[in-house]
């Protein structure tokens, strides 16, 4: 892998900062009281139905106790539920409830709106270039794991 130029790194960081600065205090509807970690777990659960706490901890690089507490809070708020695993009576699988699925959809819409504001001034050709770069970056990340 080649050395990443400082200018690329600086521009990437500035882009992330700009993304965060778009409505920095506002949270998606339904997520006003949730921590960033809880939002991350809801988004994860929307893509990984029926996973276990250990899966969430491993994939999000969080401690198992942190995830367990987060799941308990989300469960109390009605956003997820635990179901016993039919194959392993000791284990629980985690699922979003209808309210949790609605919240996850709202989170995706909120992030898309921010992305549209960020990338809205680009031309069609620039969007095509960005898509190719993002796909390459994501492919590199997947291959590194």
N, CA, C and O atoms as a GROMACS GRO file, in nm:
protein
  580
    1UNK      N    1   0.084  -0.118   0.000
    1UNK     CA    2   0.000   0.000   0.000
    1UNK      C    3   0.089   0.124   0.000
    1UNK      O    4   0.189   0.130   0.071
    2UNK      N    5   0.051   0.221  -0.080
    2UNK     CA    6   0.132   0.343  -0.090
    2UNK      C    7   0.101   0.437   0.026
    2UNK      O    8  -0.004   0.427   0.091
    3UNK      N    9   0.193   0.527   0.050
    3UNK     CA   10   0.176   0.627   0.154
    3UNK      C   11   0.065   0.724   0.114
    3UNK      O   12   0.060   0.769   0.000
    4UNK      N   13  -0.024   0.755   0.207
    4UNK     CA   14  -0.135   0.846   0.179
    4UNK      C   15  -0.083   0.989   0.194
    4UNK      O   16  -0.030   1.025   0.299
    5UNK      N   17  -0.097   1.071   0.090
    5UNK     CA   18  -0.051   1.210   0.099
    5UNK      C   19  -0.125   1.285   0.210
    5UNK      O   20  -0.244   1.265   0.230
    6UNK      N   21  -0.053   1.371   0.280
    6UNK     CA   22  -0.114   1.450   0.388
    6UNK      C   23  -0.234   1.529   0.339
    6UNK      O   24  -0.333   1.544   0.411
    7UNK      N   25  -0.226   1.580   0.218
    7UNK     CA   26  -0.336   1.660   0.163
    7UNK      C   27  -0.463   1.575   0.152
    7UNK      O   28  -0.572   1.625   0.181
    8UNK      N   29  -0.452   1.449   0.112
    8UNK     CA   30  -0.567   1.360   0.103
    8UNK      C   31  -0.628   1.339   0.241
    8UNK      O   32  -0.749   1.346   0.259
    9UNK      N   33  -0.542   1.314   0.337
    9UNK     CA   34  -0.588   1.294   0.475
    9UNK      C   35  -0.656   1.418   0.528
    9UNK      O   36  -0.764   1.410   0.587
   10UNK      N   37  -0.595   1.534   0.506
   10UNK     CA   38  -0.653   1.660   0.553
   10UNK      C   39  -0.789   1.687   0.490
   10UNK      O   40  -0.882   1.730   0.558
   11UNK      N   41  -0.801   1.662   0.360
   11UNK     CA   42  -0.929   1.684   0.292
   11UNK      C   43  -1.035   1.586   0.339
   11UNK      O   44  -1.152   1.622   0.352
   12UNK      N   45  -0.994   1.462   0.364
   12UNK     CA   46  -1.089   1.363   0.416
   12UNK      C   47  -1.140   1.407   0.554
   12UNK      O   48  -1.261   1.404   0.579
   13UNK      N   49  -1.051   1.447   0.641
   13UNK     CA   50  -1.090   1.490   0.776
   13UNK      C   51  -1.180   1.613   0.768
   13UNK      O   52  -1.279   1.622   0.841
   14UNK      N   53  -1.148   1.706   0.679
   14UNK     CA   54  -1.230   1.826   0.663
   14UNK      C   55  -1.370   1.788   0.612
   14UNK      O   56  -1.469   1.849   0.653
   15UNK      N   57  -1.379   1.688   0.524
   15UNK     CA   58  -1.509   1.644   0.473
   15UNK      C   59  -1.591   1.581   0.584
   15UNK      O   60  -1.711   1.607   0.596
   16UNK      N   61  -1.528   1.499   0.665
   16UNK     CA   62  -1.599   1.438   0.779
   16UNK      C   63  -1.646   1.546   0.875
   16UNK      O   64  -1.760   1.542   0.923
   17UNK      N   65  -1.560   1.644   0.904
   17UNK     CA   66  -1.598   1.754   0.993
   17UNK      C   67  -1.718   1.832   0.935
   17UNK      O   68  -1.809   1.869   1.008
   18UNK      N   69  -1.715   1.855   0.804
   18UNK     CA   70  -1.826   1.925   0.740
   18UNK      C   71  -1.954   1.843   0.751
   18UNK      O   72  -2.060   1.898   0.780
   19UNK      N   73  -1.945   1.714   0.730
   19UNK     CA   74  -2.062   1.626   0.741
   19UNK      C   75  -2.121   1.636   0.882
   19UNK      O   76  -2.243   1.644   0.899
   20UNK      N   77  -2.034   1.635   0.983
   20UNK     CA   78  -2.082   1.646   1.121
   20UNK      C   79  -2.137   1.784   1.152
   20UNK      O   80  -2.224   1.798   1.238
   21UNK      N   81  -2.087   1.886   1.084
   21UNK     CA   82  -2.133   2.022   1.113
   21UNK      C   83  -2.271   2.051   1.055
   21UNK      O   84  -2.335   2.148   1.095
   22UNK      N   85  -2.317   1.970   0.962
   22UNK     CA   86  -2.450   1.988   0.907
   22UNK      C   87  -2.550   1.946   1.014
   22UNK      O   88  -2.563   1.828   1.044
   23UNK      N   89  -2.621   2.042   1.070
   23UNK     CA   90  -2.715   2.015   1.179
   23UNK      C   91  -2.647   1.940   1.293
   23UNK      O   92  -2.690   1.830   1.328
   24UNK      N   93  -2.540   1.996   1.352
   24UNK     CA   94  -2.461   1.922   1.451
   24UNK      C   95  -2.537   1.880   1.576
   24UNK      O   96  -2.504   1.777   1.635
   25UNK      N   97  -2.635   1.956   1.618
   25UNK     CA   98  -2.706   1.924   1.742
   25UNK      C   99  -2.828   1.837   1.714
   25UNK      O  100  -2.872   1.759   1.799
   26UNK      N  101  -2.881   1.850   1.594
   26UNK     CA  102  -3.001   1.777   1.558
   26UNK      C  103  -2.973   1.628   1.545
   26UNK      O  104  -2.870   1.587   1.492
   27UNK      N  105  -3.067   1.548   1.594
   27UNK     CA  106  -3.060   1.403   1.577
   27UNK      C  107  -3.184   1.362   1.499
   27UNK      O  108  -3.282   1.435   1.495
   28UNK      N  109  -3.178   1.245   1.438
   28UNK     CA  110  -3.294   1.199   1.362
   28UNK      C  111  -3.416   1.185   1.452
   28UNK      O  112  -3.403   1.160   1.572
   29UNK      N  113  -3.536   1.202   1.395
   29UNK     CA  114  -3.658   1.185   1.473
   29UNK      C  115  -3.661   1.047   1.541
   29UNK      O  116  -3.635   0.945   1.478
   30UNK      N  117  -3.694   1.048   1.669
   30UNK     CA  118  -3.698   0.925   1.746
   30UNK      C  119  -3.567   0.891   1.814
   30UNK      O  120  -3.564   0.805   1.902
   31UNK      N  121  -3.459   0.957   1.774
   31UNK     CA  122  -3.327   0.926   1.829
   31UNK      C  123  -3.275   1.038   1.920
   31UNK      O  124  -3.159   1.037   1.959
   32UNK      N  125  -3.360   1.133   1.951
   32UNK     CA  126  -3.316   1.251   2.026
   32UNK      C  127  -3.248   1.216   2.159
   32UNK      O  128  -3.155   1.284   2.201
   33UNK      N  129  -3.294   1.112   2.226
   33UNK     CA  130  -3.240   1.077   2.357
   33UNK      C  131  -3.134   0.965   2.351
   33UNK      O  132  -3.079   0.927   2.454
   34UNK      N  133  -3.107   0.915   2.232
   34UNK     CA  134  -3.012   0.804   2.219
   34UNK      C  135  -2.869   0.853   2.208
   34UNK      O  136  -2.843   0.958   2.150
   35UNK      N  137  -2.778   0.776   2.264
   35UNK     CA  138  -2.635   0.807   2.253
   35UNK      C  139  -2.587   0.768   2.114
   35UNK      O  140  -2.652   0.688   2.046
   36UNK      N  141  -2.473   0.822   2.071
   36UNK     CA  142  -2.418   0.781   1.942
   36UNK      C  143  -2.395   0.629   1.936
   36UNK      O  144  -2.413   0.568   1.830
   37UNK      N  145  -2.355   0.569   2.048
   37UNK     CA  146  -2.334   0.424   2.051
   37UNK      C  147  -2.463   0.347   2.030
   37UNK      O  148  -2.464   0.245   1.962
   38UNK      N  149  -2.572   0.396   2.090
   38UNK     CA  150  -2.701   0.330   2.072
   38UNK      C  151  -2.747   0.340   1.927
   38UNK      O  152  -2.802   0.244   1.872
   39UNK      N  153  -2.726   0.455   1.865
   39UNK     CA  154  -2.761   0.474   1.725
   39UNK      C  155  -2.682   0.376   1.638
   39UNK      O  156  -2.736   0.316   1.545
   40UNK      N  157  -2.554   0.362   1.668
   40UNK     CA  158  -2.468   0.270   1.594
   40UNK      C  159  -2.521   0.126   1.604
   40UNK      O  160  -2.522   0.053   1.506
   41UNK      N  161  -2.563   0.087   1.724
   41UNK     CA  162  -2.614  -0.049   1.745
   41UNK      C  163  -2.746  -0.069   1.670
   41UNK      O  164  -2.768  -0.175   1.611
   42UNK      N  165  -2.834   0.030   1.673
   42UNK     CA  166  -2.960   0.020   1.598
   42UNK      C  167  -2.931   0.001   1.450
   42UNK      O  168  -2.992  -0.084   1.384
   43UNK      N  169  -2.838   0.080   1.397
   43UNK     CA  170  -2.802   0.066   1.255
   43UNK      C  171  -2.744  -0.073   1.227
   43UNK      O  172  -2.774  -0.133   1.123
   44UNK      N  173  -2.663  -0.123   1.317
   44UNK     CA  174  -2.605  -0.256   1.301
   44UNK      C  175  -2.715  -0.362   1.300
   44UNK      O  176  -2.716  -0.451   1.214
   45UNK      N  177  -2.806  -0.353   1.395
   45UNK     CA  178  -2.914  -0.453   1.405
   45UNK      C  179  -3.004  -0.453   1.282
   45UNK      O  180  -3.061  -0.556   1.247
   46UNK      N  181  -3.017  -0.337   1.218
   46UNK     CA  182  -3.101  -0.333   1.098
   46UNK      C  183  -3.039  -0.411   0.984
   46UNK      O  184  -3.109  -0.454   0.892
   47UNK      N  185  -2.908  -0.428   0.988
   47UNK     CA  186  -2.838  -0.502   0.882
   47UNK      C  187  -2.803  -0.645   0.923
   47UNK      O  188  -2.767  -0.727   0.838
   48UNK      N  189  -2.813  -0.677   1.053
   48UNK     CA  190  -2.772  -0.808   1.104
   48UNK      C  191  -2.879  -0.863   1.197
   48UNK      O  192  -2.860  -0.870   1.319
   49UNK      N  193  -2.991  -0.901   1.140
   49UNK     CA  194  -3.104  -0.950   1.220
   49UNK      C  195  -3.068  -1.081   1.289
   49UNK      O  196  -3.007  -1.171   1.231
   50UNK      N  197  -3.107  -1.090   1.416
   50UNK     CA  198  -3.088  -1.214   1.490
   50UNK      C  199  -2.945  -1.240   1.534
   50UNK      O  200  -2.909  -1.355   1.561
   51UNK      N  201  -2.865  -1.136   1.540
   51UNK     CA  202  -2.726  -1.157   1.583
   51UNK      C  203  -2.719  -1.164   1.736
   51UNK      O  204  -2.817  -1.142   1.806
   52UNK      N  205  -2.602  -1.197   1.784
   52UNK     CA  206  -2.580  -1.206   1.928
   52UNK      C  207  -2.496  -1.087   1.975
   52UNK      O  208  -2.433  -1.018   1.894
   53UNK      N  209  -2.498  -1.064   2.103
   53UNK     CA  210  -2.423  -0.952   2.161
   53UNK      C  211  -2.275  -0.960   2.124
   53UNK      O  212  -2.213  -0.859   2.093
   54UNK      N  213  -2.219  -1.079   2.126
   54UNK     CA  214  -2.077  -1.095   2.092
   54UNK      C  215  -2.049  -1.052   1.948
   54UNK      O  216  -1.946  -0.990   1.921
   55UNK      N  217  -2.141  -1.083   1.855
   55UNK     CA  218  -2.125  -1.039   1.716
   55UNK      C  219  -2.119  -0.888   1.707
   55UNK      O  220  -2.034  -0.831   1.638
   56UNK      N  221  -2.211  -0.823   1.777
   56UNK     CA  222  -2.216  -0.676   1.775
   56UNK      C  223  -2.086  -0.620   1.832
   56UNK      O  224  -2.026  -0.530   1.773
   57UNK      N  225  -2.044  -0.673   1.945
   57UNK     CA  226  -1.921  -0.625   2.010
   57UNK      C  227  -1.801  -0.642   1.917
   57UNK      O  228  -1.721  -0.550   1.901
   58UNK      N  229  -1.789  -0.758   1.857
   58UNK     CA  230  -1.675  -0.784   1.768
   58UNK      C  231  -1.676  -0.692   1.647
   58UNK      O  232  -1.574  -0.631   1.614
   59UNK      N  233  -1.791  -0.683   1.581
   59UNK     CA  234  -1.798  -0.606   1.457
   59UNK      C  235  -1.787  -0.456   1.478
   59UNK      O  236  -1.730  -0.386   1.394
   60UNK      N  237  -1.840  -0.406   1.589
   60UNK     CA  238  -1.834  -0.261   1.616
   60UNK      C  239  -1.714  -0.222   1.701
   60UNK      O  240  -1.694  -0.104   1.732
   61UNK      N  241  -1.633  -0.321   1.738
   61UNK     CA  242  -1.513  -0.296   1.819
   61UNK      C  243  -1.549  -0.230   1.953
   61UNK      O  244  -1.486  -0.134   1.997
   62UNK      N  245  -1.654  -0.285   2.016
   62UNK     CA  246  -1.698  -0.240   2.147
   62UNK      C  247  -1.684  -0.355   2.244
   62UNK      O  248  -1.679  -0.471   2.204
   63UNK      N  249  -1.679  -0.323   2.374
   63UNK     CA  250  -1.672  -0.431   2.472
   63UNK      C  251  -1.809  -0.497   2.484
   63UNK      O  252  -1.913  -0.435   2.462
   64UNK      N  253  -1.806  -0.624   2.521
   64UNK     CA  254  -1.931  -0.699   2.538
   64UNK      C  255  -2.019  -0.635   2.646
   64UNK      O  256  -2.140  -0.625   2.626
   65UNK      N  257  -1.963  -0.591   2.761
   65UNK     CA  258  -2.048  -0.524   2.861
   65UNK      C  259  -2.112  -0.395   2.808
   65UNK      O  260  -2.227  -0.366   2.841
   66UNK      N  261  -2.039  -0.318   2.729
   66UNK     CA  262  -2.095  -0.196   2.671
   66UNK      C  263  -2.214  -0.228   2.582
   66UNK      O  264  -2.317  -0.162   2.588
   67UNK      N  265  -2.198  -0.330   2.498
   67UNK     CA  266  -2.306  -0.370   2.408
   67UNK      C  267  -2.424  -0.425   2.487
   67UNK      O  268  -2.539  -0.396   2.455
   68UNK      N  269  -2.397  -0.502   2.590
   68UNK     CA  270  -2.504  -0.560   2.671
   68UNK      C  271  -2.587  -0.450   2.737
   68UNK      O  272  -2.710  -0.458   2.739
   69UNK      N  273  -2.522  -0.349   2.791
   69UNK     CA  274  -2.593  -0.236   2.854
   69UNK      C  275  -2.672  -0.159   2.748
   69UNK      O  276  -2.787  -0.120   2.772
   70UNK      N  277  -2.611  -0.138   2.632
   70UNK     CA  278  -2.680  -0.067   2.524
   70UNK      C  279  -2.804  -0.143   2.479
   70UNK      O  280  -2.910  -0.083   2.459
   71UNK      N  281  -2.791  -0.273   2.463
   71UNK     CA  282  -2.906  -0.356   2.423
   71UNK      C  283  -3.015  -0.348   2.529
   71UNK      O  284  -3.133  -0.339   2.494
   72UNK      N  285  -2.980  -0.352   2.656
   72UNK     CA  286  -3.080  -0.343   2.763
   72UNK      C  287  -3.156  -0.210   2.756
   72UNK      O  288  -3.278  -0.206   2.772
   73UNK      N  289  -3.082  -0.102   2.731
   73UNK     CA  290  -3.147   0.030   2.719
   73UNK      C  291  -3.238   0.035   2.597
   73UNK      O  292  -3.351   0.085   2.605
   74UNK      N  293  -3.191  -0.018   2.484
   74UNK     CA  294  -3.273  -0.019   2.364
   74UNK      C  295  -3.396  -0.106   2.383
   74UNK      O  296  -3.504  -0.076   2.331
   75UNK      N  297  -3.379  -0.215   2.457
   75UNK     CA  298  -3.491  -0.305   2.486
   75UNK      C  299  -3.594  -0.232   2.574
   75UNK      O  300  -3.714  -0.241   2.549
   76UNK      N  301  -3.546  -0.162   2.676
   76UNK     CA  302  -3.637  -0.086   2.764
   76UNK      C  303  -3.710   0.024   2.687
   76UNK      O  304  -3.825   0.056   2.720
   77UNK      N  305  -3.646   0.080   2.586
   77UNK     CA  306  -3.707   0.185   2.504
   77UNK      C  307  -3.799   0.128   2.397
   77UNK      O  308  -3.865   0.202   2.325
   78UNK      N  309  -3.802  -0.005   2.385
   78UNK     CA  310  -3.890  -0.070   2.289
   78UNK      C  311  -3.834  -0.079   2.148
   78UNK      O  312  -3.909  -0.102   2.053
   79UNK      N  313  -3.702  -0.062   2.132
   79UNK     CA  314  -3.641  -0.064   1.998
   79UNK      C  315  -3.587  -0.202   1.958
   79UNK      O  316  -3.566  -0.228   1.840
   80UNK      N  317  -3.566  -0.290   2.055
   80UNK     CA  318  -3.518  -0.424   2.021
   80UNK      C  319  -3.573  -0.524   2.121
   80UNK      O  320  -3.628  -0.489   2.226
   81UNK      N  321  -3.556  -0.652   2.085
   81UNK     CA  322  -3.600  -0.759   2.174
   81UNK      C  323  -3.500  -0.874   2.165
   81UNK      O  324  -3.431  -0.890   2.064
   82UNK      N  325  -3.494  -0.951   2.271
   82UNK     CA  326  -3.410  -1.071   2.274
   82UNK      C  327  -3.500  -1.192   2.257
   82UNK      O  328  -3.608  -1.200   2.315
   83UNK      N  329  -3.453  -1.286   2.176
   83UNK     CA  330  -3.526  -1.412   2.160
   83UNK      C  331  -3.427  -1.524   2.184
   83UNK      O  332  -3.314  -1.520   2.136
   84UNK      N  333  -3.472  -1.625   2.259
   84UNK     CA  334  -3.387  -1.740   2.282
   84UNK      C  335  -3.352  -1.810   2.152
   84UNK      O  336  -3.435  -1.820   2.061
   85UNK      N  337  -3.229  -1.857   2.144
   85UNK     CA  338  -3.183  -1.930   2.025
   85UNK      C  339  -3.232  -2.074   2.035
   85UNK      O  340  -3.204  -2.143   2.133
   86UNK      N  341  -3.305  -2.118   1.933
   86UNK     CA  342  -3.362  -2.253   1.934
   86UNK      C  343  -3.254  -2.360   1.937
   86UNK      O  344  -3.276  -2.468   1.992
   87UNK      N  345  -3.138  -2.332   1.878
   87UNK     CA  346  -3.030  -2.431   1.872
   87UNK      C  347  -2.942  -2.430   1.997
   87UNK      O  348  -2.879  -2.530   2.030
   88UNK      N  349  -2.936  -2.315   2.065
   88UNK     CA  350  -2.852  -2.302   2.184
   88UNK      C  351  -2.936  -2.233   2.291
   88UNK      O  352  -2.949  -2.111   2.292
   89UNK      N  353  -2.992  -2.312   2.380
   89UNK     CA  354  -3.082  -2.260   2.483
   89UNK      C  355  -3.022  -2.155   2.574
   89UNK      O  356  -3.095  -2.082   2.641
   90UNK      N  357  -2.890  -2.146   2.577
   90UNK     CA  358  -2.824  -2.048   2.664
   90UNK      C  359  -2.810  -1.912   2.597
   90UNK      O  360  -2.789  -1.811   2.664
   91UNK      N  361  -2.822  -1.908   2.465
   91UNK     CA  362  -2.794  -1.787   2.389
   91UNK      C  363  -2.922  -1.713   2.351
   91UNK      O  364  -3.030  -1.770   2.344
   92UNK      N  365  -2.905  -1.582   2.327
   92UNK     CA  366  -3.014  -1.497   2.282
   92UNK      C  367  -2.975  -1.430   2.151
   92UNK      O  368  -2.860  -1.390   2.131
   93UNK      N  369  -3.072  -1.420   2.062
   93UNK     CA  370  -3.055  -1.346   1.938
   93UNK      C  371  -3.128  -1.212   1.955
   93UNK      O  372  -3.232  -1.205   2.019
   94UNK      N  373  -3.072  -1.109   1.896
   94UNK     CA  374  -3.126  -0.974   1.911
   94UNK      C  375  -3.192  -0.932   1.780
   94UNK      O  376  -3.135  -0.947   1.673
   95UNK      N  377  -3.313  -0.878   1.791
   95UNK     CA  378  -3.390  -0.831   1.676
   95UNK      C  379  -3.443  -0.691   1.704
   95UNK      O  380  -3.474  -0.658   1.819
   96UNK      N  381  -3.454  -0.610   1.600
   96UNK     CA  382  -3.523  -0.483   1.614
   96UNK      C  383  -3.673  -0.509   1.621
   96UNK      O  384  -3.724  -0.600   1.556
   97UNK      N  385  -3.742  -0.429   1.699
   97UNK     CA  386  -3.887  -0.432   1.700
   97UNK      C  387  -3.936  -0.346   1.583
   97UNK      O  388  -3.856  -0.290   1.509
   98UNK      N  389  -4.066  -0.337   1.568
   98UNK     CA  390  -4.121  -0.249   1.464
   98UNK      C  391  -4.075  -0.105   1.488
   98UNK      O  392  -4.039  -0.035   1.393
   99UNK      N  393  -4.077  -0.062   1.614
   99UNK     CA  394  -4.030   0.074   1.646
   99UNK      C  395  -3.882   0.090   1.613
   99UNK      O  396  -3.839   0.194   1.564
  100UNK      N  397  -3.803  -0.014   1.640
  100UNK     CA  398  -3.660  -0.011   1.609
  100UNK      C  399  -3.635  -0.006   1.460
  100UNK      O  400  -3.546   0.065   1.414
  101UNK      N  401  -3.712  -0.082   1.382
  101UNK     CA  402  -3.699  -0.080   1.236
  101UNK      C  403  -3.737   0.057   1.181
  101UNK      O  404  -3.673   0.106   1.088
  102UNK      N  405  -3.841   0.117   1.237
  102UNK     CA  406  -3.882   0.251   1.195
  102UNK      C  407  -3.772   0.351   1.227
  102UNK      O  408  -3.741   0.439   1.146
  103UNK      N  409  -3.713   0.338   1.346
  103UNK     CA  410  -3.603   0.426   1.383
  103UNK      C  411  -3.485   0.408   1.288
  103UNK      O  412  -3.426   0.507   1.244
  104UNK      N  413  -3.450   0.285   1.256
  104UNK     CA  414  -3.338   0.258   1.166
  104UNK      C  415  -3.363   0.320   1.028
  104UNK      O  416  -3.271   0.376   0.968
  105UNK      N  417  -3.485   0.311   0.979
  105UNK     CA  418  -3.519   0.373   0.850
  105UNK      C  419  -3.505   0.525   0.859
  105UNK      O  420  -3.456   0.588   0.766
  106UNK      N  421  -3.547   0.582   0.971
  106UNK     CA  422  -3.531   0.726   0.992
  106UNK      C  423  -3.385   0.768   0.998
  106UNK      O  424  -3.348   0.874   0.947
  107UNK      N  425  -3.302   0.686   1.060
  107UNK     CA  426  -3.159   0.714   1.068
  107UNK      C  427  -3.096   0.714   0.928
  107UNK      O  428  -3.016   0.801   0.895
  108UNK      N  429  -3.132   0.615   0.846
  108UNK     CA  430  -3.080   0.609   0.709
  108UNK      C  431  -3.124   0.732   0.630
  108UNK      O  432  -3.044   0.792   0.557
  109UNK      N  433  -3.250   0.770   0.643
  109UNK     CA  434  -3.302   0.888   0.571
  109UNK      C  435  -3.230   1.014   0.617
  109UNK      O  436  -3.198   1.101   0.535
  110UNK      N  437  -3.205   1.026   0.746
  110UNK     CA  438  -3.136   1.142   0.802
  110UNK      C  439  -2.994   1.152   0.745
  110UNK      O  440  -2.949   1.260   0.706
  111UNK      N  441  -2.924   1.038   0.740
  111UNK     CA  442  -2.787   1.037   0.688
  111UNK      C  443  -2.785   1.067   0.538
  111UNK      O  444  -2.696   1.136   0.489
  112UNK      N  445  -2.884   1.014   0.466
  112UNK     CA  446  -2.892   1.042   0.322
  112UNK      C  447  -2.915   1.192   0.297
  112UNK      O  448  -2.856   1.249   0.205
  113UNK      N  449  -3.000   1.253   0.378
  113UNK     CA  450  -3.026   1.396   0.363
  113UNK      C  451  -2.898   1.477   0.383
  113UNK      O  452  -2.870   1.570   0.308
  114UNK      N  453  -2.822   1.440   0.485
  114UNK     CA  454  -2.695   1.508   0.508
  114UNK      C  455  -2.598   1.487   0.392
  114UNK      O  456  -2.528   1.580   0.351
  115UNK      N  457  -2.594   1.366   0.339
  115UNK     CA  458  -2.506   1.337   0.226
  115UNK      C  459  -2.549   1.416   0.102
  115UNK      O  460  -2.464   1.467   0.029
  116UNK      N  461  -2.679   1.426   0.080
  116UNK     CA  462  -2.728   1.503  -0.035
  116UNK      C  463  -2.688   1.650  -0.022
  116UNK      O  464  -2.652   1.714  -0.121
  117UNK      N  465  -2.694   1.703   0.099
  117UNK     CA  466  -2.652   1.842   0.121
  117UNK      C  467  -2.502   1.857   0.096
  117UNK      O  468  -2.458   1.957   0.040
  118UNK      N  469  -2.426   1.757   0.136
  118UNK     CA  470  -2.282   1.763   0.122
  118UNK      C  471  -2.239   1.749  -0.024
  118UNK      O  472  -2.150   1.821  -0.070
  119UNK      N  473  -2.301   1.657  -0.097
  119UNK     CA  474  -2.258   1.627  -0.234
  119UNK      C  475  -2.348   1.688  -0.341
  119UNK      O  476  -2.328   1.664  -0.460
  120UNK      N  477  -2.446   1.766  -0.301
  120UNK     CA  478  -2.544   1.819  -0.394
  120UNK      C  479  -2.489   1.908  -0.504
  120UNK      O  480  -2.549   1.917  -0.610
  121UNK      N  481  -2.377   1.973  -0.481
  121UNK     CA  482  -2.324   2.065  -0.581
  121UNK      C  483  -2.234   1.997  -0.684
  121UNK      O  484  -2.184   2.063  -0.775
  122UNK      N  485  -2.212   1.867  -0.670
  122UNK     CA  486  -2.125   1.797  -0.764
  122UNK      C  487  -2.198   1.770  -0.896
  122UNK      O  488  -2.320   1.755  -0.899
  123UNK      N  489  -2.121   1.765  -1.003
  123UNK     CA  490  -2.178   1.733  -1.134
  123UNK      C  491  -2.201   1.582  -1.143
  123UNK      O  492  -2.157   1.506  -1.056
  124UNK      N  493  -2.270   1.540  -1.248
  124UNK     CA  494  -2.294   1.396  -1.269
  124UNK      C  495  -2.161   1.321  -1.284
  124UNK      O  496  -2.146   1.212  -1.230
  125UNK      N  497  -2.067   1.378  -1.358
  125UNK     CA  498  -1.936   1.315  -1.374
  125UNK      C  499  -1.863   1.305  -1.240
  125UNK      O  500  -1.798   1.204  -1.212
  126UNK      N  501  -1.872   1.408  -1.159
  126UNK     CA  502  -1.807   1.405  -1.027
  126UNK      C  503  -1.871   1.299  -0.937
  126UNK      O  504  -1.802   1.232  -0.861
  127UNK      N  505  -2.003   1.285  -0.947
  127UNK     CA  506  -2.071   1.179  -0.870
  127UNK      C  507  -2.021   1.042  -0.914
  127UNK      O  508  -1.998   0.954  -0.830
  128UNK      N  509  -2.005   1.022  -1.043
  128UNK     CA  510  -1.955   0.895  -1.095
  128UNK      C  511  -1.815   0.867  -1.042
  128UNK      O  512  -1.783   0.755  -1.003
  129UNK      N  513  -1.730   0.971  -1.041
  129UNK     CA  514  -1.594   0.956  -0.987
  129UNK      C  515  -1.598   0.923  -0.837
  129UNK      O  516  -1.525   0.836  -0.791
  130UNK      N  517  -1.684   0.992  -0.762
  130UNK     CA  518  -1.696   0.966  -0.618
  130UNK      C  519  -1.744   0.824  -0.592
  130UNK      O  520  -1.693   0.756  -0.503
  131UNK      N  521  -1.841   0.778  -0.670
  131UNK     CA  522  -1.892   0.642  -0.653
  131UNK      C  523  -1.781   0.540  -0.675
  131UNK      O  524  -1.768   0.443  -0.600
  132UNK      N  525  -1.701   0.562  -0.777
  132UNK     CA  526  -1.591   0.470  -0.805
  132UNK      C  527  -1.489   0.471  -0.692
  132UNK      O  528  -1.439   0.366  -0.651
  133UNK      N  529  -1.458   0.589  -0.642
  133UNK     CA  530  -1.361   0.599  -0.532
  133UNK      C  531  -1.416   0.535  -0.404
  133UNK      O  532  -1.345   0.461  -0.337
  134UNK      N  533  -1.542   0.563  -0.371
  134UNK     CA  534  -1.601   0.504  -0.252
  134UNK      C  535  -1.605   0.351  -0.264
  134UNK      O  536  -1.573   0.280  -0.169
  135UNK      N  537  -1.642   0.301  -0.381
  135UNK     CA  538  -1.646   0.156  -0.402
  135UNK      C  539  -1.507   0.095  -0.384
  135UNK      O  540  -1.492  -0.011  -0.324
  136UNK      N  541  -1.408   0.163  -0.435
  136UNK     CA  542  -1.271   0.112  -0.422
  136UNK      C  543  -1.225   0.114  -0.276
  136UNK      O  544  -1.162   0.019  -0.229
  137UNK      N  545  -1.257   0.221  -0.206
  137UNK     CA  546  -1.221   0.232  -0.064
  137UNK      C  547  -1.289   0.119   0.015
  137UNK      O  548  -1.225   0.052   0.096
  138UNK      N  549  -1.418   0.099  -0.009
  138UNK     CA  550  -1.492  -0.005   0.063
  138UNK      C  551  -1.440  -0.143   0.028
  138UNK      O  552  -1.432  -0.229   0.115
  139UNK      N  553  -1.404  -0.167  -0.097
  139UNK     CA  554  -1.348  -0.294  -0.138
  139UNK      C  555  -1.214  -0.319  -0.069
  139UNK      O  556  -1.186  -0.431  -0.025
  140UNK      N  557  -1.132  -0.215  -0.059
  140UNK     CA  558  -1.003  -0.226   0.009
  140UNK      C  559  -1.022  -0.262   0.156
  140UNK      O  560  -0.949  -0.346   0.209
  141UNK      N  561  -1.120  -0.199   0.222
  141UNK     CA  562  -1.149  -0.226   0.362
  141UNK      C  563  -1.193  -0.372   0.379
  141UNK      O  564  -1.146  -0.441   0.470
  142UNK      N  565  -1.283  -0.419   0.291
  142UNK     CA  566  -1.333  -0.556   0.301
  142UNK      C  567  -1.221  -0.656   0.279
  142UNK      O  568  -1.218  -0.760   0.345
  143UNK      N  569  -1.130  -0.628   0.190
  143UNK     CA  570  -1.020  -0.720   0.163
  143UNK      C  571  -0.918  -0.720   0.275
  143UNK      O  572  -0.845  -0.818   0.293
  144UNK      N  573  -0.911  -0.611   0.352
  144UNK     CA  574  -0.813  -0.603   0.461
  144UNK      C  575  -0.860  -0.680   0.584
  144UNK      O  576  -0.779  -0.712   0.671
  145UNK      N  577  -0.988  -0.710   0.593
  145UNK     CA  578  -1.042  -0.777   0.712
  145UNK      C  579  -1.022  -0.926   0.712
  145UNK      O  580  -1.062  -0.994   0.806
   0.00000   0.00000   0.00000
